[in-house]
Amino acid sequence: MQGMSRRSMLLSSGAALGALGLPAGAVASRGRGHGGGGGHDDDHGRGGRLPIVIGHRGSPAYRPEHTIASYTLAIEMDADYIEPDLCFTKDGQLIARHEPDIGATTDVSAHKEFASRKTTRTIDGVVYPDTWFTFDFTLAEIKTLRARERLPDVRPQNTALNGLFEIPTFQEVIDLAKANDVGIYPETKHPTFFESLGFRFDGPLLGTLRRNGLDRRGSKVFIQSFEVGNLQRLSRETRLPLIQLIDSSGAPADFVAAHDPRTYDDLVTPQGLAFIARYADGIGPDKSRIVANNSAGKPLGAPTTLIPDAHSVGLLVHPFTFRPENNFLAADFRVGDPASPEYLHARGDQPAELAMYYELGVDGLFADNADTAVAVRAKTFANATGRGART
């Protein structure tokens, strides 16, 4: 790292591992007091009381995201949870896609029978031109499509797998997780927009979890959303732990739709965190909310007070997203010759980045490559406690 060293950065922020090498949040009180499976209880997550590793969309550093192959590899890499983003089909089925827009992440453009469904939509203020959307297809039609790599310019090696894998349903992701005793961490995508089409997540999401015996205390489930209103409703309908996602900028889409002037900046203040603690069990902030300027190509700033502030009101902290390529890393963690045409594809010093966040006291994190996150966790806490990461 350039300038301030990682160790001096941690010391100056007042963040350090406790006597047992556990994150500060391990002894924090629970947020809304549901007593669900969201803390560091020994029966929740294979990492015991140590930070959990969430396979973000599976293992997209190696496989096209949101495919059974991607989730399976994350499980093989020892992720504690796999994360499906959920969207609706035309017939109200939940499938795993990062966005309702499937133009770039499937081979739909090669299906002449669906050419007439190409259209333009505005979702949460963002225009998606000349593409296809999940909600215009039945599940049976979705199952005729095959996944494609979402970031071919950054991960060209994954394009060798284009056309091989189906689009999985939420139930298929649950089946995989249950068969391998890992947790699931579903995200409700664009709930306000989907509600405008007549789809509400509450019933289908909770109903699916209930049918699978995953709606009870201690179930290996977190539910996450960038919006507030749907989490507030869910907090009255389930005891499962809820995570308020917090982007690096902007505002929750439901706040914007309701002309509520609050932004994500307001939600990370002490007052905002106390507000979140009334309906959620934790936050999932963009990692730059924890270490300033930790985004692509920028020089790192100092740690913020977000982790201790969140822990002080009983909230867990699960930042996103940790990716290995120079393309996504701050300048301090980039490695190699910037003049090389492969520079942005090359892997940087992501292990140093991960270790920094573990030492700052996160309760878990989202990673595109669970293998590295698990390995760094083991090394970080073995160094602190004289034992491995598994308990």
C-alpha positions as CSV (number, residue, x, y, z in Angstrom):
1,M,0.0,0.0,0.0
2,Q,1.1,3.5,-0.7
3,G,1.4,6.2,1.9
4,M,-0.1,5.1,5.2
5,S,0.6,1.5,5.9
6,R,-2.3,-0.9,6.5
7,R,-1.2,-1.5,10.1
8,S,-0.8,2.2,10.9
9,M,-4.2,2.8,9.2
10,L,-5.8,0.3,11.5
11,L,-4.1,1.7,14.6
12,S,-5.0,5.3,13.8
13,S,-8.7,4.3,13.4
14,G,-8.8,2.6,16.8
15,A,-9.8,-0.7,15.2
16,A,-8.1,-3.8,16.3
17,L,-8.8,-7.5,16.9
18,G,-9.9,-8.4,20.4
19,A,-8.0,-10.7,22.7
20,L,-9.5,-13.7,21.0
21,G,-8.9,-12.4,17.5
22,L,-12.7,-11.8,16.9
23,P,-14.3,-8.9,15.0
24,A,-15.6,-6.2,17.2
25,G,-19.2,-7.1,16.1
26,A,-18.9,-10.5,17.6
27,V,-19.9,-9.2,21.0
28,A,-22.4,-6.5,19.7
29,S,-26.0,-6.9,20.7
30,R,-28.4,-8.0,17.9
31,G,-30.1,-5.3,15.9
32,R,-33.9,-5.7,16.0
33,G,-33.8,-8.5,18.6
34,H,-35.3,-11.2,16.4
35,G,-32.7,-13.8,17.6
36,G,-32.6,-15.2,14.1
37,G,-29.5,-16.8,12.5
38,G,-27.8,-13.5,11.6
39,G,-25.2,-13.2,14.2
40,H,-22.0,-15.1,14.9
41,D,-23.7,-17.9,16.8
42,D,-21.9,-21.2,16.6
43,D,-24.8,-22.8,14.8
44,H,-24.9,-20.2,12.0
45,G,-22.4,-20.4,9.2
46,R,-19.5,-22.8,9.0
47,G,-17.1,-20.0,10.1
48,G,-18.5,-20.2,13.6
49,R,-18.0,-16.8,15.3
50,L,-15.6,-15.6,12.6
51,P,-16.5,-13.4,9.7
52,I,-18.6,-15.2,7.1
53,V,-17.6,-15.4,3.4
54,I,-20.4,-14.8,1.0
55,G,-20.0,-16.2,-2.5
56,H,-21.1,-13.1,-4.3
57,R,-23.3,-14.3,-7.2
58,G,-21.4,-17.6,-6.7
59,S,-17.8,-17.4,-8.0
60,P,-18.0,-15.0,-10.9
61,A,-14.2,-14.5,-11.0
62,Y,-14.2,-18.0,-12.4
63,R,-17.7,-18.8,-13.8
64,P,-20.5,-16.8,-15.4
65,E,-22.4,-15.4,-12.4
66,H,-25.7,-16.7,-11.1
67,T,-25.4,-20.2,-12.5
68,I,-25.4,-23.5,-10.7
69,A,-21.8,-23.9,-11.8
70,S,-20.8,-20.6,-10.3
71,Y,-22.6,-21.3,-7.0
72,T,-21.1,-24.9,-6.9
73,L,-17.6,-23.6,-7.3
74,A,-18.1,-21.1,-4.5
75,I,-19.3,-24.0,-2.3
76,E,-16.2,-26.0,-3.3
77,M,-14.1,-23.0,-2.3
78,D,-15.7,-23.2,1.2
79,A,-17.9,-20.1,1.1
80,D,-20.3,-20.0,4.0
81,Y,-23.1,-18.5,1.9
82,I,-24.1,-18.2,-1.7
83,E,-25.9,-15.1,-2.9
84,P,-28.7,-15.2,-5.5
85,D,-30.1,-11.9,-6.8
86,L,-33.8,-12.5,-7.4
87,C,-35.9,-11.3,-10.2
88,F,-39.4,-12.2,-11.3
89,T,-40.5,-14.0,-14.5
90,K,-43.7,-13.1,-16.4
91,D,-45.5,-15.9,-14.5
92,G,-44.3,-14.8,-11.1
93,Q,-41.4,-17.3,-10.6
94,L,-38.2,-16.2,-8.8
95,I,-35.0,-16.7,-10.8
96,A,-31.4,-15.8,-10.1
97,R,-30.3,-12.8,-12.3
98,H,-28.3,-9.7,-11.4
99,E,-30.8,-7.5,-13.2
100,P,-34.1,-7.9,-15.0
101,D,-32.1,-7.0,-18.1
102,I,-31.0,-10.3,-19.6
103,G,-29.7,-9.0,-22.9
104,A,-26.0,-9.3,-22.0
105,T,-26.1,-12.2,-19.5
106,T,-27.9,-14.7,-21.6
107,D,-28.0,-15.8,-25.3
108,V,-31.5,-14.4,-25.8
109,S,-30.3,-12.3,-28.7
110,A,-29.6,-15.5,-30.6
111,H,-33.2,-16.7,-30.2
112,K,-35.1,-15.4,-33.2
113,E,-38.4,-16.4,-31.6
114,F,-37.9,-13.7,-28.9
115,A,-36.7,-10.9,-31.2
116,S,-40.0,-9.0,-30.9
117,R,-39.6,-8.8,-27.1
118,K,-36.6,-6.5,-27.4
119,T,-37.6,-3.2,-25.8
120,T,-36.4,-0.3,-23.8
121,R,-37.3,0.2,-20.1
122,T,-36.4,2.6,-17.3
123,I,-35.8,1.0,-14.0
124,D,-35.1,3.1,-10.9
125,G,-34.2,6.0,-13.1
126,V,-31.7,4.0,-15.3
127,V,-32.6,3.5,-19.0
128,Y,-32.0,0.0,-20.4
129,P,-32.2,0.4,-24.1
130,D,-33.0,-2.2,-26.8
131,T,-32.8,-5.3,-24.6
132,W,-34.8,-8.1,-23.0
133,F,-36.2,-8.4,-19.5
134,T,-37.0,-11.4,-17.2
135,F,-40.6,-10.2,-16.6
136,D,-41.5,-10.6,-20.3
137,F,-40.7,-14.3,-20.3
138,T,-42.3,-17.3,-18.6
139,L,-40.1,-19.6,-16.6
140,A,-40.4,-22.2,-19.3
141,E,-39.1,-19.7,-21.9
142,I,-36.3,-18.6,-19.5
143,K,-35.2,-22.2,-19.3
144,T,-34.5,-22.3,-23.0
145,L,-31.8,-19.6,-22.6
146,R,-28.2,-20.1,-21.5
147,A,-26.0,-17.8,-19.5
148,R,-23.2,-15.7,-20.8
149,E,-20.3,-13.9,-19.0
150,R,-21.4,-10.4,-17.9
151,L,-18.0,-8.8,-18.0
152,P,-16.2,-10.3,-21.0
153,D,-13.7,-7.5,-21.3
154,V,-12.5,-8.0,-17.7
155,R,-13.0,-11.8,-17.5
156,P,-12.4,-13.1,-21.1
157,Q,-11.5,-16.5,-19.8
158,N,-15.1,-17.0,-18.6
159,T,-16.5,-16.6,-22.1
160,A,-15.2,-20.1,-22.8
161,L,-18.2,-21.1,-20.7
162,N,-20.8,-19.1,-22.6
163,G,-23.9,-21.1,-23.6
164,L,-23.3,-24.0,-21.2
165,F,-25.5,-23.2,-18.2
166,E,-29.2,-22.7,-17.5
167,I,-30.7,-19.8,-15.6
168,P,-31.5,-21.2,-12.2
169,T,-34.6,-20.7,-10.2
170,F,-34.5,-19.7,-6.5
171,Q,-35.6,-23.2,-5.6
172,E,-32.7,-24.7,-7.5
173,V,-30.3,-22.5,-5.6
174,I,-31.9,-23.6,-2.3
175,D,-31.6,-27.2,-3.3
176,L,-27.9,-26.8,-4.0
177,A,-27.3,-25.0,-0.8
178,K,-29.2,-27.5,1.3
179,A,-27.4,-30.4,-0.3
180,N,-24.1,-28.9,0.7
181,D,-25.1,-27.4,4.1
182,V,-24.3,-23.8,3.2
183,G,-26.3,-20.7,3.7
184,I,-28.2,-18.6,1.2
185,Y,-28.2,-14.8,1.1
186,P,-30.9,-13.7,-1.4
187,E,-31.3,-10.1,-2.6
188,T,-34.7,-8.6,-3.6
189,K,-33.9,-6.7,-6.8
190,H,-35.8,-3.5,-7.6
191,P,-38.8,-4.2,-5.3
192,T,-40.5,-0.9,-6.0
193,F,-40.2,-1.4,-9.8
194,F,-41.4,-4.9,-9.6
195,E,-44.3,-3.9,-7.5
196,S,-45.3,-1.4,-10.2
197,L,-45.6,-4.5,-12.5
198,G,-47.8,-6.3,-9.9
199,F,-45.0,-8.4,-8.3
200,R,-44.2,-8.2,-4.6
201,F,-41.4,-10.3,-3.1
202,D,-42.8,-10.9,0.3
203,G,-45.1,-13.8,-0.4
204,P,-43.0,-15.7,-3.0
205,L,-39.8,-15.2,-1.1
206,L,-41.0,-16.1,2.3
207,G,-43.2,-18.9,1.0
208,T,-40.3,-20.6,-0.8
209,L,-38.2,-20.4,2.3
210,R,-41.0,-21.7,4.5
211,R,-41.6,-24.7,2.2
212,N,-37.9,-25.5,2.5
213,G,-37.8,-25.2,6.3
214,L,-35.7,-22.1,6.1
215,D,-37.9,-19.7,7.9
216,R,-37.1,-20.6,11.5
217,R,-34.6,-19.5,14.1
218,G,-31.1,-20.4,13.2
219,S,-31.8,-21.0,9.5
220,K,-28.7,-20.2,7.3
221,V,-30.5,-17.3,5.6
222,F,-30.0,-13.5,5.3
223,I,-32.4,-11.4,3.2
224,Q,-30.9,-8.2,1.7
225,S,-32.1,-5.2,-0.2
226,F,-31.0,-1.7,-1.3
227,E,-34.5,-0.5,-0.6
228,V,-35.9,0.3,2.8
229,G,-39.7,-0.2,2.6
230,N,-39.6,-3.9,1.7
231,L,-37.2,-4.7,4.5
232,Q,-39.5,-2.9,6.9
233,R,-42.4,-5.0,5.8
234,L,-40.4,-8.2,5.9
235,S,-39.3,-7.3,9.5
236,R,-43.0,-7.7,10.5
237,E,-43.4,-10.9,8.6
238,T,-40.3,-13.0,9.4
239,R,-37.7,-13.6,12.1
240,L,-35.0,-14.1,9.5
241,P,-32.1,-11.6,9.7
242,L,-32.4,-8.7,7.3
243,I,-29.5,-6.6,5.8
244,Q,-29.9,-3.1,4.6
245,L,-27.6,-2.6,1.6
246,I,-26.0,0.8,1.3
247,D,-24.5,2.0,-2.0
248,S,-21.5,4.3,-2.4
249,S,-23.8,7.1,-3.5
250,G,-27.4,7.9,-4.4
251,A,-30.5,6.9,-2.4
252,P,-32.8,4.0,-2.0
253,A,-35.2,3.7,-5.0
254,D,-38.3,3.7,-2.8
255,F,-37.1,6.9,-1.1
256,V,-36.7,8.5,-4.5
257,A,-40.2,7.3,-5.6
258,A,-41.8,8.7,-2.4
259,H,-39.9,12.0,-2.7
260,D,-38.1,11.2,0.6
261,P,-35.0,13.4,0.6
262,R,-32.9,11.0,2.6
263,T,-29.9,9.4,0.8
264,Y,-27.5,6.5,1.6
265,D,-25.2,9.2,3.2
266,D,-28.0,9.8,5.7
267,L,-28.3,6.1,6.5
268,V,-24.7,5.8,7.6
269,T,-24.9,8.5,10.2
270,P,-25.4,7.5,13.8
271,Q,-29.0,8.6,13.5
272,G,-29.4,6.7,10.3
273,L,-27.9,3.5,11.7
274,A,-30.3,3.7,14.7
275,F,-33.2,4.0,12.2
276,I,-32.0,0.9,10.4
277,A,-31.6,-1.1,13.6
278,R,-35.3,-0.8,14.2
279,Y,-36.1,-3.1,11.2
280,A,-32.8,-4.8,10.2
281,D,-30.1,-6.9,11.7
282,G,-27.2,-5.5,9.7
283,I,-25.9,-3.4,6.9
284,G,-24.2,-4.3,3.7
285,P,-22.2,-1.2,2.7
286,D,-20.1,-0.6,-0.3
287,K,-16.6,-1.2,0.9
288,S,-15.7,2.5,0.3
289,R,-18.0,3.4,3.1
290,I,-15.6,1.6,5.5
291,V,-12.2,2.7,4.0
292,A,-12.6,6.0,2.1
293,N,-11.8,6.0,-1.6
294,N,-11.5,2.3,-1.8
295,S,-12.6,2.1,-5.4
296,A,-11.1,1.4,-8.8
297,G,-7.8,3.2,-9.3
298,K,-8.2,5.6,-6.4
299,P,-5.6,6.1,-3.6
300,L,-6.9,4.7,-0.3
301,G,-8.1,7.1,2.3
302,A,-8.5,6.4,6.0
303,P,-11.0,4.1,7.7
304,T,-14.3,5.7,8.6
305,T,-16.2,5.1,11.9
306,L,-18.9,3.0,10.1
307,I,-18.0,-0.3,11.7
308,P,-17.9,0.8,15.3
309,D,-20.9,3.0,14.7
310,A,-22.9,0.1,13.3
311,H,-21.8,-2.3,16.0
312,S,-22.7,0.2,18.7
313,V,-26.4,-0.2,17.7
314,G,-26.2,-3.9,17.3
315,L,-25.9,-4.1,13.5
316,L,-23.7,-6.6,11.7
317,V,-21.5,-5.3,8.9
318,H,-21.1,-7.2,5.6
319,P,-19.4,-5.0,3.0
320,F,-19.4,-5.6,-0.8
321,T,-17.8,-6.3,-3.3
322,F,-14.3,-7.8,-3.1
323,R,-12.9,-8.7,-6.6
324,P,-9.4,-9.8,-7.5
325,E,-8.6,-8.0,-10.7
326,N,-6.7,-4.7,-10.9
327,N,-9.7,-3.3,-12.8
328,F,-11.7,-3.2,-9.5
329,L,-8.9,-2.5,-7.0
330,A,-7.8,0.8,-5.4
331,A,-4.4,2.1,-6.7
332,D,-2.7,0.8,-3.5
333,F,-3.6,-2.8,-4.3
334,R,-2.9,-2.8,-8.0
335,V,0.0,-4.9,-9.2
336,G,1.9,-4.9,-12.5
337,D,2.8,-2.6,-15.4
338,P,0.0,-0.2,-16.2
339,A,1.2,-0.1,-19.8
340,S,0.5,-3.8,-20.3
341,P,-2.7,-4.6,-22.2
342,E,-3.4,-7.2,-19.6
343,Y,-2.9,-4.9,-16.6
344,L,-6.6,-4.5,-15.7
345,H,-7.2,-8.3,-16.2
346,A,-4.3,-9.2,-13.9
347,R,-4.8,-10.0,-10.3
348,G,-3.6,-7.4,-7.8
349,D,-3.0,-7.6,-4.0
350,Q,-6.5,-8.4,-3.1
351,P,-5.3,-10.5,-0.1
352,A,-4.0,-7.3,1.5
353,E,-7.3,-5.7,1.0
354,L,-9.3,-8.6,2.5
355,A,-6.9,-8.7,5.5
356,M,-7.4,-5.0,6.1
357,Y,-11.2,-5.4,6.3
358,Y,-11.0,-8.5,8.5
359,E,-8.7,-6.6,10.9
360,L,-11.0,-3.6,10.9
361,G,-13.7,-5.9,12.3
362,V,-16.2,-6.8,9.6
363,D,-18.7,-9.5,10.4
364,G,-18.5,-11.0,6.8
365,L,-18.0,-9.9,3.3
366,F,-19.1,-10.5,-0.3
367,A,-16.4,-11.9,-2.6
368,D,-16.3,-12.8,-6.3
369,N,-13.6,-15.4,-5.4
370,A,-14.4,-17.1,-2.1
371,D,-11.2,-19.2,-2.2
372,T,-9.0,-16.1,-1.5
373,A,-11.4,-14.7,1.0
374,V,-11.5,-18.0,3.0
375,A,-7.7,-18.4,2.8
376,V,-7.0,-14.8,4.0
377,R,-9.5,-15.3,6.8
378,A,-7.7,-18.4,8.0
379,K,-4.4,-16.7,7.9
380,T,-5.6,-13.5,9.6
381,F,-7.3,-15.2,12.5
382,A,-4.6,-18.0,12.8
383,N,-2.1,-15.2,13.3
384,A,-4.2,-13.5,15.9
385,T,-5.3,-16.6,17.9
386,G,-2.9,-19.4,17.0
387,R,-5.8,-21.4,15.5
388,G,-7.4,-21.7,12.1
389,A,-10.5,-20.0,10.8
390,R,-12.8,-23.0,11.2
391,T,-14.2,-23.6,14.7
